[in-house]
């Protein structure tokens, strides 16, 4: 397997991008906003646990998509 960094050169091969802040994102749907808030802890979570977090996000978004729109949000 090819390594991104040589052992004697510890600097990252590519800069790390800014981590998005989900609190700054206005989505207009509180249930989607709440589901995405679960991603706030992702950066500090070991990669081995990311699958579970993404699974929970998927399930929460699926529930949100299947909800009836609230009357005040343009719903029927």
C-alpha positions in Angstrom: 0.0 0.0 0.0 1.3 3.5 -0.8 1.7 5.8 2.2 0.7 9.4 1.8 3.6 10.6 4.0 7.1 9.3 4.1 8.1 8.2 7.6 10.8 10.9 7.8 8.3 13.6 6.7 5.5 13.9 9.3 3.7 16.9 7.7 0.4 16.0 6.0 0.4 15.4 2.3 -2.7 17.5 2.0 -4.0 20.2 4.3 -7.0 19.3 6.4 -10.1 21.1 5.3 -12.1 23.2 7.7 -14.6 21.1 9.6 -18.2 22.3 8.8 -20.2 23.7 11.7 -23.8 22.4 11.4 -25.0 25.0 13.9 -24.4 27.7 11.3 -26.5 26.0 8.7 -30.2 27.1 8.5 -32.2 24.3 6.9 -35.7 25.4 7.8 -36.6 22.0 9.1 -35.9 21.4 12.8 -36.0 17.6 12.6 -33.3 17.6 9.8 -31.3 20.2 11.8 -31.5 18.0 14.9 -30.4 14.9 12.8 -27.4 16.8 11.4 -26.4 18.0 14.9 -25.2 14.5 15.5 -22.3 15.1 13.1 -20.9 17.8 15.5 -19.1 15.1 17.5 -17.9 13.1 14.4 -14.5 14.8 14.2 -13.6 13.8 17.7 -14.9 10.2 17.2 -12.6 7.4 16.3 -13.1 6.4 12.6 -14.1 2.9 13.6 -17.2 4.4 15.2 -18.2 6.6 12.2 -20.3 3.8 10.6 -22.7 3.8 13.6 -23.0 7.6 13.6 -23.7 7.7 9.8 -26.3 4.9 10.3 -28.0 6.9 13.1 -28.0 10.0 10.8 -29.5 7.9 7.9 -32.3 6.6 10.2 -33.0 10.1 11.6 -33.2 11.6 8.2 -35.4 8.8 6.9 -37.8 9.4 9.8 -37.7 13.2 9.1 -38.5 12.6 5.4 -41.5 10.4 6.2 -43.0 12.9 8.7 -46.0 14.9 7.7 -45.1 18.6 7.2 -46.1 20.8 10.1 -49.1 23.1 9.4 -47.0 26.2 10.0 -44.3 25.1 7.5 -46.4 25.1 4.4 -48.0 21.7 5.1 -51.5 20.6 4.2 
